[in-house]
Amino acid sequence: MNVLWEEITMNLLEKLMSIINKQKQAILFSQKDKEIIREISQCNNSYYKTKILDVLQCELSDWSYDISKYMIKDKNRLIAEKSISVIQEFKRLEDFLNLFEQYQKDEFINYELIEAIGYIGIMRQLDDDIIEKRMKEILQNLEKKGYAKYRIYDYLFYITKNEKYLDAILNGLQSWDDDIRYQALYTVEDVIINEDDNKWLKKINKKLIDNIEKDKRYNRIYRERLINRIRERMGKKKTIICQKEKKLYQRLLLGGKFILQRCVFELYYPVNNDRYEMILELLEKNRTNMMEEQFFIFGSYVESIYGNSEINRYQQWLENNGSEENKALILYLRAVWEVAKDEYDLFNETALKYARESLECDKDIPAVYHIIGRLTSPDTSEYEKIKKDLKKHVVYISLQEIEEMSLNKLYSYDTFLKMDILKKIIKPKNFSLILLEEVSDNFWNWEL
């Protein structure tokens, strides 16, 4: 009787943690557990849905397949896309034959569906001509002006090595449509990952360099990232291709007052390998030379998100020496550090305590609402209030506005503070310039 009452009174947060903990402890899910998983998969919290998809990816059974299939219809595009990536792991022939026709929607979803179908065909070791025929069937049903077709060209080139398919992808780099150009770049990246022939890599490299300076900033930097990926494959060092960025970087290398801006540049710009370790090393070397509070605010955040140290020395400095003016921010950074110690612990009372104290000091830090929201069950009145209040404190920025920013402003501490630490500026969905987050990890830009 007590167990039944406990199940009835559990909120969604408690239910999610019970499921995650059972999976960690290798305990088979009961029928009641499966019902809880289905319930959470339909809740109003995208982060919880992401965690459920992580669970389903390890449970390749009929019941988990049905839930994952239903989640493809989710209104949140990232949840729908991740659901497709889970479905492809079942490698079912029926999905190879019918998945696109069942769920085709917008260009983003279509692209993911095509990727899943090709993956299933390859993993099932179907004959190349069968996969080629299926890709061409789907191609006939796509809009000619869309960009999901580039994923088909990618598979067709992978299977046939017919140069016309590679040309079709590379031609997208010259499109006047920003979205098409971006998606062509995204597809080129996949080609580079799977290609070993230097002949094709050299051809791709030339196309990426052509007109690079005339492209939009966010696409230009994506091109450079791909060029450097090819350089690495050919045994060459990474380099900055774009002249304006190269000139800025050379100035930042002088150090001194530019050290913090250089750290921001290193985070945002894909030039160096192991850039997180490099930045933390730069911070440590300059710690005694730069006692400005912003230096330690930046250091605390980077240490929490990207560092491996058991102690956050930057946060310790802030708590001992920080100004009253930044009290709310320092408390928020302590909450970030507590979450970073174990980001899977959604019962993190210590992090929640510091986040709530921060909110009492200042209502204008959107990131605090994100942390409290993450650690609060979505079926509570507190969560609904947090979600509503958050909208009052954020602004959305377009890709065009980023394009119009000066380099000094874009790679400044102030922009990093507002966009990444405080979350006052919401990044565009296709923001390929900022390469900090993977699409599958939405915690720090998590949607309430």
For each residue, the residues with C-beta under 8 A, 3 or more apart:
1: 4 5
2: 5 6
3: 6 7
4: 1 7 8
5: 1 2 8 9
6: 2 3 9 10
7: 3 4 10 32
8: 4 5
9: 5 6
10: 6 7 14 15 18
11: 14 15 377 379 380
12: 15 16 39 40 43 45 48 377 378 379
13: 16 17 346 347 375 376 377 378
14: 10 11 17 18 377
15: 10 11 12 18 19 36 39 40
16: 12 13 19 20 40 48 51 52 346
17: 13 14 20 21 346 347
18: 10 14 15 21 22 33 36
19: 15 16 22 23 29 33 36 37 40 52 55
20: 16 17 23 24 51 55 344
21: 17 18 24 25
22: 18 19 25 27 29 33
23: 19 20 26 27 29 55 58
24: 20 21
25: 21 22
26: 23
27: 22 23
28:
29: 19 22 23 33 34 37 59
30: 33 34
31: 34 35
32: 7 35 36
33: 18 19 22 29 30 36 37
34: 29 30 31 37 38 63
35: 31 32 38 39
36: 15 18 19 32 33 39 40
37: 19 29 33 34 40 41 52 55 56 64 67
38: 34 35 41 42 67
39: 12 15 35 36 42 43
40: 12 15 16 19 36 37 43 48 49 51 52
41: 37 38 49 52 67 70 71
42: 38 39 70
43: 12 39 40 48 49 378 379
44: 378
45: 12 48 49 378 383 448
46: 49 50 76 78 79 442 446 447
47: 50 51 374 442 443 446 447
48: 12 16 40 43 45 51 52 378
49: 40 41 43 45 46 52 53 71 74 76 79
50: 46 47 53 54 78 79 82 440 442
51: 16 20 40 47 48 54 55
52: 16 19 37 40 41 48 49 55 56 67
53: 49 50 56 57 68 71 79 82 83 86
54: 50 51 57 58
55: 19 20 23 37 51 52 58 59
56: 37 52 53 59 64 67 68 86
57: 53 54 86 89
58: 23 54 55
59: 29 55 56 63 64
60: 64 65 89 90
61: 64 65
62: 65 66
63: 34 59 66 67
64: 37 56 59 60 61 67 68
65: 60 61 62 68 69 87 90 92
66: 62 63 69 70
67: 37 38 41 52 56 63 64 70 71
68: 53 56 64 65 71 72 83 86 87
69: 65 66 72 83 87
70: 41 42 66 67 73
71: 41 49 53 67 68 74 79 80 83
72: 68 69 80 83 84 87 103 109
73: 70 80 103
74: 49 71 79 80 83
75: 80
76: 46 49 79 80 447
77: 80 81 106 108 109 429
78: 46 50 81 82 439 442
79: 46 49 50 53 71 74 76 82 83
80: 71 72 73 74 75 76 77 83 84 109 112
81: 77 78 84 85 108 109 112 439
82: 50 53 78 79 85 86 440
83: 53 68 69 71 72 74 79 80 86 87
84: 72 80 81 87 88 99 103 109 112 113 115 116
85: 81 82 88 89 112 116
86: 53 56 57 68 82 83 89
87: 65 68 69 72 83 84 90 95 99 116
88: 84 85 91 95 115 116 119 120
89: 57 60 85 86
90: 60 65 87 95
91: 88 120 123 124
92: 65 95 96 120
93: 96 97 120 124
94: 97 98
95: 87 88 90 92 98 99 116 117 120
96: 92 93 99 117 120 121 124 126 134
97: 93 94 134
98: 94 95 101 102
99: 84 87 95 96 102 103 113 116 117
100: 103 104 110 113 114 117 138 141
101: 98 104 141
102: 98 99
103: 72 73 84 99 100 109 113
104: 100 101 109 110 113 141
105: 109 110
106: 77 109 110
107: 110 111 146 147 148 179 183
108: 77 81 111 112
109: 72 77 80 81 84 103 104 105 106 112 113
110: 100 104 105 106 107 113 114 142 146 148
111: 107 108 114 115 147 148 150 151 183
112: 80 81 84 85 108 109 115 116
113: 84 99 100 103 104 109 110 116 117
114: 100 110 111 117 118 135 138 148 151 152 155
115: 84 88 111 112 118 119 151
116: 84 85 87 88 95 99 112 113 119 120
117: 95 96 99 100 113 114 120 121 134 135 138
118: 114 115 121 122 131 135 151 154 155
119: 88 115 116 122 123
120: 88 91 92 93 95 96 116 117 123 124
121: 96 117 118 124 126 130 131 134
122: 118 119 125 126 131
123: 91 119 120
124: 91 93 96 120 121
125: 122
126: 96 121 122 130 131
127: 130 131
128: 131 132 159 160
129: 132 133
130: 121 126 127 133 134
131: 118 121 122 126 127 128 134 135 155 159
132: 128 129 135 136 156 159 160
133: 129 130 136 137
134: 96 97 117 121 130 131 137 138
135: 114 117 118 131 132 138 139 152 155 156
136: 132 133 139 140 152 156
137: 133 134 140 141
138: 100 114 117 134 135 141 142 152
139: 135 136 142 149 152
140: 136 137
141: 100 101 104 137 138
142: 110 138 139 146 148 149 152
143: 146
144: 149
145: 177 180
146: 107 110 142 143 149
147: 107 111 150 172 179 180 183 184
148: 107 110 111 114 142 151 152 183
149: 139 142 144 146 152 153 168
150: 111 147 153 154 168 169 172 183 184 186 187
151: 111 114 115 118 148 154 155 187
152: 114 135 136 138 139 142 148 149 155 156
153: 149 150 156 157 165 166 168 169 187
154: 118 150 151 157 158 165 169 187 190 191
155: 114 118 131 135 151 152 158 159
156: 132 135 136 152 153 159 160 162 165
157: 153 154 160 161 162 165 166 169 191
158: 154 155 161 191 194
159: 128 131 132 155 156
160: 128 132 156 157 165
161: 157 158
162: 156 157 165 166
163: 166 167
164: 167 168
165: 153 154 156 157 160 162 168 169
166: 153 157 162 163 169 170 191 200 203 204
167: 163 164 170 171
168: 149 150 153 164 165 171 172
169: 150 153 154 157 165 166 172 184 187 188 191
170: 166 167 173 184 188 203 204 207
171: 167 168 174 175 184
172: 147 150 168 169 175 180 181 183 184 187
173: 170 181 184 185 188 207 208 210 223
174: 171 181 211
175: 171 172 180 181 184
176:
177: 145 180 181
178: 181 182 216 219 399
179: 107 147 182 183 430
180: 145 147 172 175 177 183 184
181: 172 173 174 175 177 178 184 185 215 216 219
182: 178 179 185 186 218 219 222 430 432
183: 107 111 147 148 150 172 179 180 186 187
184: 147 150 169 170 171 172 173 175 180 181 187 188
185: 173 181 182 188 189 219 222 223 226 432
186: 150 182 183 189 190
187: 150 151 153 154 169 172 183 184 190 191
188: 169 170 173 184 185 191 192 204 208 226
189: 185 186 192 193 225 226 229
190: 154 186 187 193 194
191: 154 157 158 166 169 187 188 194 195 200 204
192: 188 189 195 201 204 226 229 230 233
193: 189 190 229
194: 158 190 191
195: 191 192 200 201 204
196:
197: 200 201
198: 201 202 234
199: 202 203
200: 166 191 195 197 203 204
201: 192 195 197 198 204 205 230 233 234
202: 198 199 205 206
203: 166 170 199 200 206 207
204: 166 170 188 191 192 195 200 201 207 208 226 230
205: 201 202 208 209 227 230
206: 202 203 209 210
207: 170 173 203 204 210
208: 173 188 204 205 212 223 226 227 230
209: 205 206 212 223 227 241
210: 173 206 207
211: 174 214 215
212: 208 209 215 220 223 224 241 242
213: 220 242 243
214: 211
215: 181 211 212 219 220 223
216: 178 181 219 220 399 403
217: 220 221 402 403 433
218: 182 221 222 399 402 403 430 431 432 433
219: 178 181 182 185 215 216 222 223 432
220: 212 213 215 216 217 223 224 242
221: 217 218 224 225 242 245 269 270 432 433
222: 182 185 218 219 225 226 432 433
223: 173 185 208 209 212 215 219 220 226 227 241
224: 212 220 221 227 228 240 241 242 270
225: 189 221 222 228 229 270 435
226: 185 188 189 192 204 208 222 223 229 230
227: 205 208 209 223 224 230 231 241
228: 224 225 231 232 238 239 270 271
229: 189 192 193 225 226 232 233
230: 192 201 204 205 208 226 227 233 234
231: 227 228 234 236 237 238 239
232: 228 229 235 236 238
233: 192 201 229 230
234: 198 201 230 231
235: 232
236: 231 232
237: 231
238: 228 231 232 271 272 273
239: 228 231 271
240: 224 245 246 249 269 271
241: 209 212 223 224 227 246
242: 212 213 220 221 224 245 246
243: 213 246 247
244: 247 248 407
245: 221 240 242 248 249 269 407
246: 240 241 242 243 249 250
247: 243 244 250 251
248: 244 245 251 252 265 407 408 411
249: 240 245 246 252 253 262 265 269 271
250: 246 247 253
251: 247 248 254 258
252: 248 249 258 261 262 265
253: 249 250 262
254: 251 258
255: 258 259 262 286
256: 259
257:
258: 251 252 254 255 261 262
259: 255 256 262 263 282 286 290
260: 263 264 290 292 294 295 298 413
261: 252 258 264 265 408 411 412 413
262: 249 252 253 255 258 259 265 266 282
263: 259 260 266 267 279 282 283 298 302
264: 260 261 267 268 298 411 412 413 415 416
265: 248 249 252 261 262 268 269 411
266: 262 263 269 271 272 275 278 279 282
267: 263 264 275 276 279 302 416 436
268: 264 265 410 411 416 433 434 435 436
269: 221 240 245 249 265 266 411
270: 221 224 225 228 275 435
271: 228 238 239 240 249 266 275
272: 238 266 275 278
273: 238
274: 277 278
275: 266 267 270 271 272 278 279
276: 267 279 280 302 306 307
277: 274 280 281
278: 266 272 274 275 281 282
279: 263 266 267 275 276 282 283 302 306
280: 276 277 283 284 299 302 303 306 307
281: 277 278 284 285
282: 259 262 263 266 278 279 285 286
283: 263 279 280 286 287 295 298 299 302 314
284: 280 281 287
285: 281 282
286: 255 259 282 283 289 290 295
287: 283 284 290 295 299 313
288: 291
289: 286
290: 259 260 286 287 295
291: 288 295
292: 260 295 296
293: 296 297 318 321 322 323 326
294: 260 297 298 413 417
295: 260 283 286 287 290 291 292 298 299
296: 292 293 299 300 314 315 317 318 322
297: 293 294 300 301 314 318 326 329 330 333 417 421
298: 260 263 264 283 294 295 301 302 314 413 416 417 421
299: 280 283 287 295 296 302 303 313 314
300: 296 297 303 304 312 314 315 318 333 336 337
301: 297 298 304 305 333 336 420 421
302: 263 267 276 279 280 283 298 299 305 306 307
303: 280 299 300 306 307 309 312 313 314 315 337
304: 300 301 307 312 315 333 336 337 339 340
305: 301 302 336 340 436 444
306: 276 279 280 302 303
307: 276 280 302 303 304 312
308:
309: 303 312 313
310:
311: 316
312: 300 303 304 307 309 315 316 337
313: 287 299 303 309 316 317
314: 283 296 297 298 299 300 303 317 318
315: 296 300 303 304 312 318 319 330 333 334 337
316: 311 312 313 319 320
317: 296 313 314 320 321 322
318: 293 296 297 300 314 315 321 322 326 330 333
319: 315 316 322 330 334
320: 316 317
321: 293 317 318
322: 293 296 317 318 319 326 327 330
323: 293 326 327
324: 327
325:
326: 293 297 318 322 323 329 330
327: 322 323 324 330 331 361 362
328: 331 332 358 359 361 362 365 368
329: 297 326 332 333 358 362 365 421 422
330: 297 315 318 319 322 326 327 333 334
331: 327 328 334 335 354 355 357 358 361
332: 328 329 335 336 354 355 358 365 367 368 371
333: 297 300 301 304 315 318 329 330 336 337 421
334: 315 319 330 331 337 338 354
335: 331 332 338 339 351 352 354 355 358 368 371
336: 300 301 304 305 332 333 339 340 351 367 371
337: 300 303 304 312 315 333 334 340 341
338: 334 335 341 348 350 351 354
339: 304 335 336 342 343 348 351 371 374 375
340: 304 305 336 337 343
341: 337 338
342: 339 345 348
343: 339 340 443
344: 20
345: 342 348
346: 13 16 17 374 375
347: 13 17 375
348: 338 339 342 345 351 352 375
349: 352 353
350: 338 353 354
351: 335 336 338 339 348 354 355 371 375
352: 335 348 349 355 356 371 372 375 376
353: 349 350 356 357
354: 331 332 334 335 338 350 351 357 358
355: 331 332 335 351 352 358 359 368 371 372 375
356: 352 353 359 360 372
357: 331 353 354 360 361
358: 328 329 331 332 335 354 355 361 362 365 368
359: 328 355 356 362 363 365 368 369 372
360: 356 357
361: 327 328 331 357 358
362: 327 328 329 358 359 365
363: 359 389 393
364: 393 424
365: 328 329 332 358 359 362 368 369 393 422 423 424
366: 369 370 390 393 394 422 423 424
367: 332 336 370 371 421 422 423
368: 328 332 335 355 358 359 365 371 372
369: 359 365 366 372 373 386 387 389 390 393 448
370: 366 367 373 374 390 423 446 448
371: 332 335 336 339 351 352 355 367 368 374 375
372: 352 355 356 359 368 369 375 376 382 386
373: 369 370 376 383 386 387 390 446 448
374: 47 339 346 370 371 443 446
375: 13 339 346 347 348 351 352 355 371 372
376: 13 352 372 373 380 382 383 386
377: 11 12 13 14 380 383
378: 12 13 43 44 45 48 383
379: 11 12 43 383
380: 11 376 377 383 384
381: 384 385
382: 372 376 385 386
383: 45 373 376 377 378 379 380 386 387
384: 380 381 387 388
385: 381 382 388 389
386: 369 372 373 376 382 383 389 390 448
387: 369 373 383 384 390 391 448
388: 384 385 391
389: 363 369 385 386 392 393
390: 366 369 370 373 386 387 393 394 448
391: 387 388 394
392: 389
393: 363 364 365 366 369 389 390 424
394: 366 390 391 423 424 425 426
395: 424 425 426
396: 425 426 428
397: 401 402 419 425 426 427 428
398: 401 402 428
399: 178 216 218 402 403 428 430 431
400: 403 404
401: 397 398 404 405
402: 217 218 397 398 399 405 410 428 431 433
403: 216 217 218 399 400
404: 400 401
405: 401 402 409 410 415
406: 409 410
407: 244 245 248 410 411
408: 248 261 411 412
409: 405 406 412 414 415
410: 268 402 405 406 407 415
411: 248 261 264 265 268 269 407 408 415
412: 261 264 408 409 415 416
413: 260 261 264 294 298 416 417
414: 409 417 418
415: 264 405 409 410 411 412 418 419 425
416: 264 267 268 298 412 413 419 420 421
417: 294 297 298 413 414 420 421 422
418: 414 415 421 422 424 425
419: 397 415 416 422 423 424 425 427 434
420: 301 416 417 423 434 436 444
421: 297 298 301 329 333 367 416 417 418
422: 329 365 366 367 417 418 419
423: 365 366 367 370 394 419 420 426 444 445
424: 364 365 366 393 394 395 418 419
425: 394 395 396 397 415 418 419
426: 394 395 396 397 423 445
427: 397 419 431 434 445
428: 396 397 398 399 402 431
429: 77
430: 179 182 218 399
431: 218 399 402 427 428 434
432: 182 185 218 219 221 222 435
433: 217 218 221 222 268 402
434: 268 419 420 427 431 437
435: 225 268 270 432
436: 267 268 305 420 444
437: 434 441 442 444 445
438: 441
439: 78 81 442
440: 50 82
441: 437 438 444
442: 46 47 50 78 437 439 445 446 447
443: 47 343 374 446
444: 305 420 423 436 437 441
445: 423 426 427 437 442
446: 46 47 370 373 374 442 443
447: 46 47 76 442
448: 45 369 370 373 386 387 390
